[in-house]
Amino acid sequence: KPMQWFFRYEDYLLSDYVTRCKGRTPASALMPMSVRRLREHDQQKGSHLLELLRAYLENEMNVAQTIRQTYMHRNTFLYRLEKIEEIGALDLSDPDVRLELRFAFKLMDEDR
């Protein structure tokens, strides 16, 4: 029936997970230390390392696609990525670390 509306749970699955995990806890309490460090660094220095990290993860760690999206020179991007890993004490080759970061970004989106 083309005129019948329905919603699939799969379309809202991740948002539901975030809401259930968060509960009444403020999102700031659930933020990993690496995200807190990067946010603090961005506020102090006026940089946008957290946004760059988000773009990198959303582009599935594809350097070429990320530098096209951010209009950044490759060497500049690689330098900033190194700074992100250093400041946040991150190992971006670890899939659990990437999942934690993606979840943190989702929490930030839900908290807006």
Phi and psi in radians as a Rosetta constraint file:
Dihedral C 1 N 2 CA 2 C 2 CIRCULARHARMONIC -1.179 0.35
Dihedral N 2 CA 2 C 2 N 3 CIRCULARHARMONIC -0.356 0.35
Dihedral C 2 N 3 CA 3 C 3 CIRCULARHARMONIC -1.583 0.35
Dihedral N 3 CA 3 C 3 N 4 CIRCULARHARMONIC 0.032 0.35
Dihedral C 3 N 4 CA 4 C 4 CIRCULARHARMONIC -1.657 0.35
Dihedral N 4 CA 4 C 4 N 5 CIRCULARHARMONIC 2.252 0.35
Dihedral C 4 N 5 CA 5 C 5 CIRCULARHARMONIC -1.625 0.35
Dihedral N 5 CA 5 C 5 N 6 CIRCULARHARMONIC 2.510 0.35
Dihedral C 5 N 6 CA 6 C 6 CIRCULARHARMONIC -2.645 0.35
Dihedral N 6 CA 6 C 6 N 7 CIRCULARHARMONIC 2.735 0.35
Dihedral C 6 N 7 CA 7 C 7 CIRCULARHARMONIC -2.066 0.35
Dihedral N 7 CA 7 C 7 N 8 CIRCULARHARMONIC 2.382 0.35
Dihedral C 7 N 8 CA 8 C 8 CIRCULARHARMONIC -1.725 0.35
Dihedral N 8 CA 8 C 8 N 9 CIRCULARHARMONIC 2.355 0.35
Dihedral C 8 N 9 CA 9 C 9 CIRCULARHARMONIC -1.059 0.35
Dihedral N 9 CA 9 C 9 N 10 CIRCULARHARMONIC -0.576 0.35
Dihedral C 9 N 10 CA 10 C 10 CIRCULARHARMONIC -1.004 0.35
Dihedral N 10 CA 10 C 10 N 11 CIRCULARHARMONIC -0.518 0.35
Dihedral C 10 N 11 CA 11 C 11 CIRCULARHARMONIC -1.236 0.35
Dihedral N 11 CA 11 C 11 N 12 CIRCULARHARMONIC -0.370 0.35
Dihedral C 11 N 12 CA 12 C 12 CIRCULARHARMONIC -2.108 0.35
Dihedral N 12 CA 12 C 12 N 13 CIRCULARHARMONIC 0.141 0.35
Dihedral C 12 N 13 CA 13 C 13 CIRCULARHARMONIC -0.982 0.35
Dihedral N 13 CA 13 C 13 N 14 CIRCULARHARMONIC -0.943 0.35
Dihedral C 13 N 14 CA 14 C 14 CIRCULARHARMONIC -1.129 0.35
Dihedral N 14 CA 14 C 14 N 15 CIRCULARHARMONIC -0.736 0.35
Dihedral C 14 N 15 CA 15 C 15 CIRCULARHARMONIC -1.078 0.35
Dihedral N 15 CA 15 C 15 N 16 CIRCULARHARMONIC -0.676 0.35
Dihedral C 15 N 16 CA 16 C 16 CIRCULARHARMONIC -1.146 0.35
Dihedral N 16 CA 16 C 16 N 17 CIRCULARHARMONIC -0.734 0.35
Dihedral C 16 N 17 CA 17 C 17 CIRCULARHARMONIC -1.014 0.35
Dihedral N 17 CA 17 C 17 N 18 CIRCULARHARMONIC -0.820 0.35
Dihedral C 17 N 18 CA 18 C 18 CIRCULARHARMONIC -1.075 0.35
Dihedral N 18 CA 18 C 18 N 19 CIRCULARHARMONIC -0.799 0.35
Dihedral C 18 N 19 CA 19 C 19 CIRCULARHARMONIC -1.091 0.35
Dihedral N 19 CA 19 C 19 N 20 CIRCULARHARMONIC -0.761 0.35
Dihedral C 19 N 20 CA 20 C 20 CIRCULARHARMONIC -1.201 0.35
Dihedral N 20 CA 20 C 20 N 21 CIRCULARHARMONIC -0.711 0.35
Dihedral C 20 N 21 CA 21 C 21 CIRCULARHARMONIC -1.187 0.35
Dihedral N 21 CA 21 C 21 N 22 CIRCULARHARMONIC -0.688 0.35
Dihedral C 21 N 22 CA 22 C 22 CIRCULARHARMONIC -1.230 0.35
Dihedral N 22 CA 22 C 22 N 23 CIRCULARHARMONIC -0.773 0.35
Dihedral C 22 N 23 CA 23 C 23 CIRCULARHARMONIC 0.995 0.35
Dihedral N 23 CA 23 C 23 N 24 CIRCULARHARMONIC -2.243 0.35
Dihedral C 23 N 24 CA 24 C 24 CIRCULARHARMONIC -1.700 0.35
Dihedral N 24 CA 24 C 24 N 25 CIRCULARHARMONIC 0.054 0.35
Dihedral C 24 N 25 CA 25 C 25 CIRCULARHARMONIC -1.309 0.35
Dihedral N 25 CA 25 C 25 N 26 CIRCULARHARMONIC 2.328 0.35
Dihedral C 25 N 26 CA 26 C 26 CIRCULARHARMONIC -1.128 0.35
Dihedral N 26 CA 26 C 26 N 27 CIRCULARHARMONIC 2.515 0.35
Dihedral C 26 N 27 CA 27 C 27 CIRCULARHARMONIC -1.029 0.35
Dihedral N 27 CA 27 C 27 N 28 CIRCULARHARMONIC -0.582 0.35
Dihedral C 27 N 28 CA 28 C 28 CIRCULARHARMONIC -1.075 0.35
Dihedral N 28 CA 28 C 28 N 29 CIRCULARHARMONIC -0.533 0.35
Dihedral C 28 N 29 CA 29 C 29 CIRCULARHARMONIC -1.274 0.35
Dihedral N 29 CA 29 C 29 N 30 CIRCULARHARMONIC -0.363 0.35
Dihedral C 29 N 30 CA 30 C 30 CIRCULARHARMONIC -1.692 0.35
Dihedral N 30 CA 30 C 30 N 31 CIRCULARHARMONIC -0.044 0.35
Dihedral C 30 N 31 CA 31 C 31 CIRCULARHARMONIC -1.252 0.35
Dihedral N 31 CA 31 C 31 N 32 CIRCULARHARMONIC 2.331 0.35
Dihedral C 31 N 32 CA 32 C 32 CIRCULARHARMONIC -1.125 0.35
Dihedral N 32 CA 32 C 32 N 33 CIRCULARHARMONIC 2.675 0.35
Dihedral C 32 N 33 CA 33 C 33 CIRCULARHARMONIC -1.027 0.35
Dihedral N 33 CA 33 C 33 N 34 CIRCULARHARMONIC -0.612 0.35
Dihedral C 33 N 34 CA 34 C 34 CIRCULARHARMONIC -1.076 0.35
Dihedral N 34 CA 34 C 34 N 35 CIRCULARHARMONIC -0.713 0.35
Dihedral C 34 N 35 CA 35 C 35 CIRCULARHARMONIC -1.199 0.35
Dihedral N 35 CA 35 C 35 N 36 CIRCULARHARMONIC -0.686 0.35
Dihedral C 35 N 36 CA 36 C 36 CIRCULARHARMONIC -1.081 0.35
Dihedral N 36 CA 36 C 36 N 37 CIRCULARHARMONIC -0.762 0.35
Dihedral C 36 N 37 CA 37 C 37 CIRCULARHARMONIC -1.089 0.35
Dihedral N 37 CA 37 C 37 N 38 CIRCULARHARMONIC -0.801 0.35
Dihedral C 37 N 38 CA 38 C 38 CIRCULARHARMONIC -1.134 0.35
Dihedral N 38 CA 38 C 38 N 39 CIRCULARHARMONIC -0.697 0.35
Dihedral C 38 N 39 CA 39 C 39 CIRCULARHARMONIC -1.114 0.35
Dihedral N 39 CA 39 C 39 N 40 CIRCULARHARMONIC -0.758 0.35
Dihedral C 39 N 40 CA 40 C 40 CIRCULARHARMONIC -1.104 0.35
Dihedral N 40 CA 40 C 40 N 41 CIRCULARHARMONIC -0.750 0.35
Dihedral C 40 N 41 CA 41 C 41 CIRCULARHARMONIC -1.075 0.35
Dihedral N 41 CA 41 C 41 N 42 CIRCULARHARMONIC -0.778 0.35
Dihedral C 41 N 42 CA 42 C 42 CIRCULARHARMONIC -1.054 0.35
Dihedral N 42 CA 42 C 42 N 43 CIRCULARHARMONIC -0.707 0.35
Dihedral C 42 N 43 CA 43 C 43 CIRCULARHARMONIC -1.201 0.35
Dihedral N 43 CA 43 C 43 N 44 CIRCULARHARMONIC -0.690 0.35
Dihedral C 43 N 44 CA 44 C 44 CIRCULARHARMONIC -1.265 0.35
Dihedral N 44 CA 44 C 44 N 45 CIRCULARHARMONIC -0.739 0.35
Dihedral C 44 N 45 CA 45 C 45 CIRCULARHARMONIC -1.712 0.35
Dihedral N 45 CA 45 C 45 N 46 CIRCULARHARMONIC -0.184 0.35
Dihedral C 45 N 46 CA 46 C 46 CIRCULARHARMONIC 1.261 0.35
Dihedral N 46 CA 46 C 46 N 47 CIRCULARHARMONIC 0.386 0.35
Dihedral C 46 N 47 CA 47 C 47 CIRCULARHARMONIC -1.581 0.35
Dihedral N 47 CA 47 C 47 N 48 CIRCULARHARMONIC 3.092 0.35
Dihedral C 47 N 48 CA 48 C 48 CIRCULARHARMONIC -2.296 0.35
Dihedral N 48 CA 48 C 48 N 49 CIRCULARHARMONIC 0.807 0.35
Dihedral C 48 N 49 CA 49 C 49 CIRCULARHARMONIC -1.182 0.35
Dihedral N 49 CA 49 C 49 N 50 CIRCULARHARMONIC -0.634 0.35
Dihedral C 49 N 50 CA 50 C 50 CIRCULARHARMONIC -1.136 0.35
Dihedral N 50 CA 50 C 50 N 51 CIRCULARHARMONIC -0.714 0.35
Dihedral C 50 N 51 CA 51 C 51 CIRCULARHARMONIC -1.131 0.35
Dihedral N 51 CA 51 C 51 N 52 CIRCULARHARMONIC -0.687 0.35
Dihedral C 51 N 52 CA 52 C 52 CIRCULARHARMONIC -1.140 0.35
Dihedral N 52 CA 52 C 52 N 53 CIRCULARHARMONIC -0.726 0.35
Dihedral C 52 N 53 CA 53 C 53 CIRCULARHARMONIC -1.080 0.35
Dihedral N 53 CA 53 C 53 N 54 CIRCULARHARMONIC -0.740 0.35
Dihedral C 53 N 54 CA 54 C 54 CIRCULARHARMONIC -1.068 0.35
Dihedral N 54 CA 54 C 54 N 55 CIRCULARHARMONIC -0.809 0.35
Dihedral C 54 N 55 CA 55 C 55 CIRCULARHARMONIC -1.068 0.35
Dihedral N 55 CA 55 C 55 N 56 CIRCULARHARMONIC -0.719 0.35
Dihedral C 55 N 56 CA 56 C 56 CIRCULARHARMONIC -1.084 0.35
Dihedral N 56 CA 56 C 56 N 57 CIRCULARHARMONIC -0.785 0.35
Dihedral C 56 N 57 CA 57 C 57 CIRCULARHARMONIC -1.220 0.35
Dihedral N 57 CA 57 C 57 N 58 CIRCULARHARMONIC -0.670 0.35
Dihedral C 57 N 58 CA 58 C 58 CIRCULARHARMONIC -1.155 0.35
Dihedral N 58 CA 58 C 58 N 59 CIRCULARHARMONIC -0.453 0.35
Dihedral C 58 N 59 CA 59 C 59 CIRCULARHARMONIC -1.618 0.35
Dihedral N 59 CA 59 C 59 N 60 CIRCULARHARMONIC 0.361 0.35
Dihedral C 59 N 60 CA 60 C 60 CIRCULARHARMONIC 0.964 0.35
Dihedral N 60 CA 60 C 60 N 61 CIRCULARHARMONIC 0.674 0.35
Dihedral C 60 N 61 CA 61 C 61 CIRCULARHARMONIC 1.078 0.35
Dihedral N 61 CA 61 C 61 N 62 CIRCULARHARMONIC 0.503 0.35
Dihedral C 61 N 62 CA 62 C 62 CIRCULARHARMONIC -1.567 0.35
Dihedral N 62 CA 62 C 62 N 63 CIRCULARHARMONIC 1.909 0.35
Dihedral C 62 N 63 CA 63 C 63 CIRCULARHARMONIC -1.093 0.35
Dihedral N 63 CA 63 C 63 N 64 CIRCULARHARMONIC -0.847 0.35
Dihedral C 63 N 64 CA 64 C 64 CIRCULARHARMONIC -1.040 0.35
Dihedral N 64 CA 64 C 64 N 65 CIRCULARHARMONIC -0.777 0.35
Dihedral C 64 N 65 CA 65 C 65 CIRCULARHARMONIC -1.176 0.35
Dihedral N 65 CA 65 C 65 N 66 CIRCULARHARMONIC -0.675 0.35
Dihedral C 65 N 66 CA 66 C 66 CIRCULARHARMONIC -1.176 0.35
Dihedral N 66 CA 66 C 66 N 67 CIRCULARHARMONIC -0.743 0.35
Dihedral C 66 N 67 CA 67 C 67 CIRCULARHARMONIC -1.218 0.35
Dihedral N 67 CA 67 C 67 N 68 CIRCULARHARMONIC -0.533 0.35
Dihedral C 67 N 68 CA 68 C 68 CIRCULARHARMONIC -1.163 0.35
Dihedral N 68 CA 68 C 68 N 69 CIRCULARHARMONIC -0.745 0.35
Dihedral C 68 N 69 CA 69 C 69 CIRCULARHARMONIC -1.185 0.35
Dihedral N 69 CA 69 C 69 N 70 CIRCULARHARMONIC -0.632 0.35
Dihedral C 69 N 70 CA 70 C 70 CIRCULARHARMONIC -1.687 0.35
Dihedral N 70 CA 70 C 70 N 71 CIRCULARHARMONIC -0.004 0.35
Dihedral C 70 N 71 CA 71 C 71 CIRCULARHARMONIC 0.945 0.35
Dihedral N 71 CA 71 C 71 N 72 CIRCULARHARMONIC 0.882 0.35
Dihedral C 71 N 72 CA 72 C 72 CIRCULARHARMONIC -2.147 0.35
Dihedral N 72 CA 72 C 72 N 73 CIRCULARHARMONIC 2.535 0.35
Dihedral C 72 N 73 CA 73 C 73 CIRCULARHARMONIC -1.204 0.35
Dihedral N 73 CA 73 C 73 N 74 CIRCULARHARMONIC 2.546 0.35
Dihedral C 73 N 74 CA 74 C 74 CIRCULARHARMONIC -0.984 0.35
Dihedral N 74 CA 74 C 74 N 75 CIRCULARHARMONIC -0.804 0.35
Dihedral C 74 N 75 CA 75 C 75 CIRCULARHARMONIC -1.127 0.35
Dihedral N 75 CA 75 C 75 N 76 CIRCULARHARMONIC -0.673 0.35
Dihedral C 75 N 76 CA 76 C 76 CIRCULARHARMONIC -1.107 0.35
Dihedral N 76 CA 76 C 76 N 77 CIRCULARHARMONIC -0.777 0.35
Dihedral C 76 N 77 CA 77 C 77 CIRCULARHARMONIC -1.074 0.35
Dihedral N 77 CA 77 C 77 N 78 CIRCULARHARMONIC -0.828 0.35
Dihedral C 77 N 78 CA 78 C 78 CIRCULARHARMONIC -1.096 0.35
Dihedral N 78 CA 78 C 78 N 79 CIRCULARHARMONIC -0.659 0.35
Dihedral C 78 N 79 CA 79 C 79 CIRCULARHARMONIC -1.107 0.35
Dihedral N 79 CA 79 C 79 N 80 CIRCULARHARMONIC -0.807 0.35
Dihedral C 79 N 80 CA 80 C 80 CIRCULARHARMONIC -1.178 0.35
Dihedral N 80 CA 80 C 80 N 81 CIRCULARHARMONIC -0.619 0.35
Dihedral C 80 N 81 CA 81 C 81 CIRCULARHARMONIC -1.120 0.35
Dihedral N 81 CA 81 C 81 N 82 CIRCULARHARMONIC -0.685 0.35
Dihedral C 81 N 82 CA 82 C 82 CIRCULARHARMONIC -1.104 0.35
Dihedral N 82 CA 82 C 82 N 83 CIRCULARHARMONIC -0.720 0.35
Dihedral C 82 N 83 CA 83 C 83 CIRCULARHARMONIC -1.113 0.35
Dihedral N 83 CA 83 C 83 N 84 CIRCULARHARMONIC -0.700 0.35
Dihedral C 83 N 84 CA 84 C 84 CIRCULARHARMONIC -1.041 0.35
Dihedral N 84 CA 84 C 84 N 85 CIRCULARHARMONIC -0.831 0.35
Dihedral C 84 N 85 CA 85 C 85 CIRCULARHARMONIC -1.118 0.35
Dihedral N 85 CA 85 C 85 N 86 CIRCULARHARMONIC -0.641 0.35
Dihedral C 85 N 86 CA 86 C 86 CIRCULARHARMONIC -1.242 0.35
Dihedral N 86 CA 86 C 86 N 87 CIRCULARHARMONIC -0.887 0.35
Dihedral C 86 N 87 CA 87 C 87 CIRCULARHARMONIC -1.139 0.35
Dihedral N 87 CA 87 C 87 N 88 CIRCULARHARMONIC -0.764 0.35
Dihedral C 87 N 88 CA 88 C 88 CIRCULARHARMONIC -1.479 0.35
Dihedral N 88 CA 88 C 88 N 89 CIRCULARHARMONIC -0.064 0.35
Dihedral C 88 N 89 CA 89 C 89 CIRCULARHARMONIC 0.892 0.35
Dihedral N 89 CA 89 C 89 N 90 CIRCULARHARMONIC 0.922 0.35
Dihedral C 89 N 90 CA 90 C 90 CIRCULARHARMONIC -1.906 0.35
Dihedral N 90 CA 90 C 90 N 91 CIRCULARHARMONIC 2.559 0.35
Dihedral C 90 N 91 CA 91 C 91 CIRCULARHARMONIC -2.043 0.35
Dihedral N 91 CA 91 C 91 N 92 CIRCULARHARMONIC 1.628 0.35
Dihedral C 91 N 92 CA 92 C 92 CIRCULARHARMONIC -1.229 0.35
Dihedral N 92 CA 92 C 92 N 93 CIRCULARHARMONIC -0.138 0.35
Dihedral C 92 N 93 CA 93 C 93 CIRCULARHARMONIC -1.394 0.35
Dihedral N 93 CA 93 C 93 N 94 CIRCULARHARMONIC -0.216 0.35
Dihedral C 93 N 94 CA 94 C 94 CIRCULARHARMONIC -1.489 0.35
Dihedral N 94 CA 94 C 94 N 95 CIRCULARHARMONIC 2.062 0.35
Dihedral C 94 N 95 CA 95 C 95 CIRCULARHARMONIC -1.080 0.35
Dihedral N 95 CA 95 C 95 N 96 CIRCULARHARMONIC -0.520 0.35
Dihedral C 95 N 96 CA 96 C 96 CIRCULARHARMONIC -1.191 0.35
Dihedral N 96 CA 96 C 96 N 97 CIRCULARHARMONIC -0.640 0.35
Dihedral C 96 N 97 CA 97 C 97 CIRCULARHARMONIC -1.137 0.35
Dihedral N 97 CA 97 C 97 N 98 CIRCULARHARMONIC -0.771 0.35
Dihedral C 97 N 98 CA 98 C 98 CIRCULARHARMONIC -1.103 0.35
Dihedral N 98 CA 98 C 98 N 99 CIRCULARHARMONIC -0.713 0.35
Dihedral C 98 N 99 CA 99 C 99 CIRCULARHARMONIC -1.105 0.35
Dihedral N 99 CA 99 C 99 N 100 CIRCULARHARMONIC -0.751 0.35
Dihedral C 99 N 100 CA 100 C 100 CIRCULARHARMONIC -1.041 0.35
Dihedral N 100 CA 100 C 100 N 101 CIRCULARHARMONIC -0.753 0.35
Dihedral C 100 N 101 CA 101 C 101 CIRCULARHARMONIC -1.159 0.35
Dihedral N 101 CA 101 C 101 N 102 CIRCULARHARMONIC -0.758 0.35
Dihedral C 101 N 102 CA 102 C 102 CIRCULARHARMONIC -1.082 0.35
Dihedral N 102 CA 102 C 102 N 103 CIRCULARHARMONIC -0.695 0.35
Dihedral C 102 N 103 CA 103 C 103 CIRCULARHARMONIC -1.137 0.35
Dihedral N 103 CA 103 C 103 N 104 CIRCULARHARMONIC -0.700 0.35
Dihedral C 103 N 104 CA 104 C 104 CIRCULARHARMONIC -1.090 0.35
Dihedral N 104 CA 104 C 104 N 105 CIRCULARHARMONIC -0.716 0.35
Dihedral C 104 N 105 CA 105 C 105 CIRCULARHARMONIC -1.140 0.35
Dihedral N 105 CA 105 C 105 N 106 CIRCULARHARMONIC -0.647 0.35
Dihedral C 105 N 106 CA 106 C 106 CIRCULARHARMONIC -1.137 0.35
Dihedral N 106 CA 106 C 106 N 107 CIRCULARHARMONIC -0.709 0.35
Dihedral C 106 N 107 CA 107 C 107 CIRCULARHARMONIC -1.067 0.35
Dihedral N 107 CA 107 C 107 N 108 CIRCULARHARMONIC -0.737 0.35
Dihedral C 107 N 108 CA 108 C 108 CIRCULARHARMONIC -1.089 0.35
Dihedral N 108 CA 108 C 108 N 109 CIRCULARHARMONIC -0.685 0.35
Dihedral C 108 N 109 CA 109 C 109 CIRCULARHARMONIC -1.136 0.35
Dihedral N 109 CA 109 C 109 N 110 CIRCULARHARMONIC -0.733 0.35
Dihedral C 109 N 110 CA 110 C 110 CIRCULARHARMONIC -1.219 0.35
Dihedral N 110 CA 110 C 110 N 111 CIRCULARHARMONIC -0.465 0.35
Dihedral C 110 N 111 CA 111 C 111 CIRCULARHARMONIC -1.397 0.35
Dihedral N 111 CA 111 C 111 N 112 CIRCULARHARMONIC -0.241 0.35
